[in-house]
Amino acid sequence: MDLGLRGVLAPVLTPLTPDLQPDLPRMVEHARWLLEHGCHGLVVFGTTGEATSFAVEERMAVVDGLLQAGLPGDRLLVGTGCPSIQDTATLSAHAVRSGCAGVLVLPPYYYKDVDDQGLFRAYATTIERVGDPRLRMVLYHIPQVSHVDLSLDLIARLVESFPETVIGIKDSSGDWAHLKALLERFPGFGIFTGTERFLLPTLRHGGAGTICAPANVLPQSLRTLCDRWETPEAESLQAQITWLRDLLATLQVPAIPGLKALVAQRTGHEGWLRVRPPLLSLSSEQRERLQAAVAGRKPQAEEGGALHRVWTEHRP
């Protein structure tokens, strides 16, 4: 069984109103821009979308709003993982009923040092409570944040027990050895790298693509690599898509508020600068340094300067 989505999936940033509610019209604009500029699909309420900062009702309302605005459900993957398996089941069932392509599911992440049996029961119970054969689940492995590891044996057991439901994984460990082990042990499984650094080797090993934060601002570059990964220029293209993450790290700018600041610069909408606590918006000084650093980059010849121009053109 396949998710039906491969390639570049952007974990969509969540814009906020002054009272820190999801700004749906702004989010619709951004989602459409991403699809128009190269993304094969979108992830709603992933880590980059500040998922765990929103209540179940808020998350379902946003999904409803995106679909009502005409965004195609078959190109949406919905982040549904919560510490409560009932909350996860509620969000997952809603995504299925709404016609979304699938769900991206963190393990229950509050309790640490849980074993594979406990994690298996959590995922199995969620699937049983949804009780819908249309459910397509992508596991979400991000141990540096969740502090919960999804072992290869656990994944194998889930795939064996629910072959029509558990159809992929997003690996955000940042560990190529672990990602390579996944690709080798589970050929044909829908494996997405959570970092663009590994996009080319993931594709070469039969992986599905990437779900990565920089797709919010560099969808064209990522799409170009996905389209040309078998060409002689692939290595060069891979080398050119890591600059934004490197830049954020060099400037010591947190990724989510940093990406929001760049979207604010591209669109001219200052509301994009808002984040929900406990995250903090960038200071004026941080924004100026980031924008100056991005503006100082030279155009990239292979895209006619698109990487350089993306901040000032194609405003919605």
N, C-alpha and C positions, 0 to 999 in steps of 0.2 A: 504494500500500500504506500502511496506517495502523497506528500502534502499538496503537490500541485504548484508549489512556489520554489524557485531556485534562483540563484544569482545574488543580486544586491537587495537586501531588505534593510530599510532605514528604521531604527528604533526612534519613533517620532518624538521630538521634544514637545512638552506640554506648555503652551503659553497660558498666562494667568491674567485675570482682571485685577484691578486695584484691591479688591477684597480677597484675592488669592484663590478665586474660583477658576476652573478651566475656561479659557476664552475660546469657545467653540468656533466662531467665525474665523478667527486668526489661525486656529489649528487646521481648519478645512483648507484655507489658502495654502498653508505650508505643505499639507499632505498632497494637494494637487500639484504643487510645484515640484515636489519630490518625484511623483510619478511621471510628470512631463519631462523631467530632466534625467531620467535614466534608471530610477529604481524599479525593480521588478515587483516589489511589494513593500508593505509597511508593517511595522510592529507597533501596536498601540499599547502603552503602559508597560514598556520594558524598563530597565534600570534608567536609561537616558530620559525616559518620560516621567521620572519621579514616581513610579507606580506605587511604591509602598507608602507614599505620603498622601494617598487618596483613599477615601472610603469606598466600599463595595458599590454603594448607590451612585457615587460620583463617577466611578469607572464605567458602570453600565450606561449611565446617561450620556457619556461622551461617545461610547461606541454607537449608541442609538443615533446620536446627532450626526456623526460622520456618515453613517449609512443613509440617513434621511437627506443628507446634503448631496447624495449621489456617488459617494465613493464606493468602489466595487468591493463587496464583501469577500469575494474569492481572492482578493489581493491583500487581505488584512489578517494578520496573526495577532492574537490578543494575549497580553501578559496577564495571567490569572493566579499565579502562585502567592499564597498567603500562609501565615503560621497556622491558621485554622483551616482544616480540610473542608469544613462546610462552606467557608467563604470561597475557597478555591473551586469547589464543586458548583456553587451558585454562579460565580463569574464564568466558569467554563460552560455550564449549561446555557447561560445567556448567549455566549458567543456562538454556540452551535445553533441555537434556535434562530439567531440573527443571520445565519448564513455565512459566517466568517470561515476562512480557510482552515483555521486551527487555533490552538492555544499554546502559549509558551509558559511552562510551569516550573517555577522555583520549587525546591523541596521546602517543607516546613523548616524555618530557619532560626527559630528562637532557641530551641534546645540543641545543645552541642553534644558531641560524642555519642550520637545515636548510631546504632549499627544498621547494616543493610536490611535486616528483617523489618526493623521499624520503618525505614524509608520505603521499603516495598509495600508495607501495609498502608502507608499514607497515600502513595500513588494509587494503589489498587482500590482503596476505599473511595478516593475521589472519582475514579473511573466508574465504579459501581454506583455511586450516588448520582452521577450525571445520567447514567443509564441510557445512553443514546448511541447507537452504532455509527452515527455520523461523526462522533468525536475523533479528532486527529490531534495528538499531543506531541509537542516538541519539548523534551526535557531541557532544563536550564542549569548548566554547571558553571558556577561563578564562586568557587570556594573562598577566594580572598575577600569576598564581601559577605557571603552567607555563612562561611565557616562550616559548611556541610558539604562533604565530598560525595559525589556520585561515582561509585567504583565501576569498573568495567564489568564485574560479575553482576552487580545490581542491574546495570543497563541490560545485560544479556538476559537476565531473568524477567525483566519487564517486557522486553521484546518478545521473548518466548511465550509469556503468559497473555500478552495483549498485542498480537502481531498486526491487527487491523487498526489499532489505536495509537500505540507508541511508535511513531514513525520517524523521529529525528531527535537531534540534540543540538543546542547551541553551546559550544565550549568557549567560555570566556576565562579560562584558567590563565591564559597567556603563556602556557607551557607547550612548546612545540612537541616535545617528547610525548606528552599526554595526548595531544590532538592526533599525532601520528599513530599512536597506539589505537585510538578510536577508529581512525580511518582504515587501519589494517585489519582490525578485528571485526568490523561491521561494514563490509563492502555493500554498497547499495543503500545503506541507511542515510537518512537526510541529515548530514553533518554540516553545520555552519560554524565557521570560525567567528569568534567574538572580537577579533582584532584584525584589521586590514593588513597587518604585517604578514599574516599567514595566508592571504587569499590565494596567491598563485600556487603555493605547494598544496593547499587544500583542494583546489580544482584539479591539479595534476594527480592527486591521489583519489580522485573520484568523489570528492565532497560536493555539497550542494551550493556553497557560496559563503556569503558573509552577512551577519547582522552586526553592524558596527556603528558607533556613535558618529564618526566623521561623515557618514553618509548623509547626515542632515545638511551639510554644507558642501560636500564634494561628490554628489551623486554621479556626475558625468565621468569623473576620473575613474571611479570604481567600476562603472558600467563599461568603460572602454577596456579595462583589464579583463573583465568577464567575457567580453566579446572577442578579445584578441589573445586569450591566454595560450593558445596553441601556435602563435606566430613568433618569429624571431625577436620581435620587440617586447615580448612579455616581461623579460627580466627588467628592462628599462622602465616599463610601465609600473611594475611592482615597486621599484625603488622610488618612484615619484608619488606614491599615494600615502606614504607614511609621514610626510612633512608636517601635517597639521597636528597630529598627536605629539610628535617630537617638539613642535613649537610650544604647545601648551605645557608640556613637561619642563622645557627649558625656562619658560617664563613663570613657572610655578603657578599656573592658572588652573583652578579646578575645571574639569571637563564640562560638566553640565552648564554652570553659569557662563563659562567661556564660549561654548557653542551658542548659547542663547544670545550672548553679546554679538556674535558674528551674524546671526540671523537678524538681530535688531539693526545691525549696520546695513545688511543687504536690503531689508524691507523698508527701513526708515521708521519702524514702529518701536518706540521705546518700551512699550509694554512687554516686549520679549525679554527684557532684562530681569523680570521678576522670577523668583524661585520660591518654593514653599520651604519654610523652616523645617528641619534644622539647617538646610542649605542657605547660603548667603549669596546675594548678588555681588558681582564684581564692583570694586571701587572705581571711581572715575579714573584714577591713575592706572589701575590694572587694564581697564578698557582701552585707554589711550595707547598703552604699550602693546597690547595685543593687536589692535587695529593698525598701528604703525608697522608692526612686524609683518602682518599679512600684506599690507599695501606695498611693502618693500620687496616682495617676492617678484622675480622676473616671470613674464608670461611663459607658459609651457608650449613649445612649438607643436607638439603632436596634437594639441587640441585648439590650436589657433589662439592661444592665450586664455582659454576658458577658465583655467584655475585662477588666474589673476583677475579676470573680469567678473567672476561669479558674485563678488560682493557688491558690484555697482549696477549690474544689468539684471534683466528678467524679474523685475519687481512685480509682485502679483497685483 
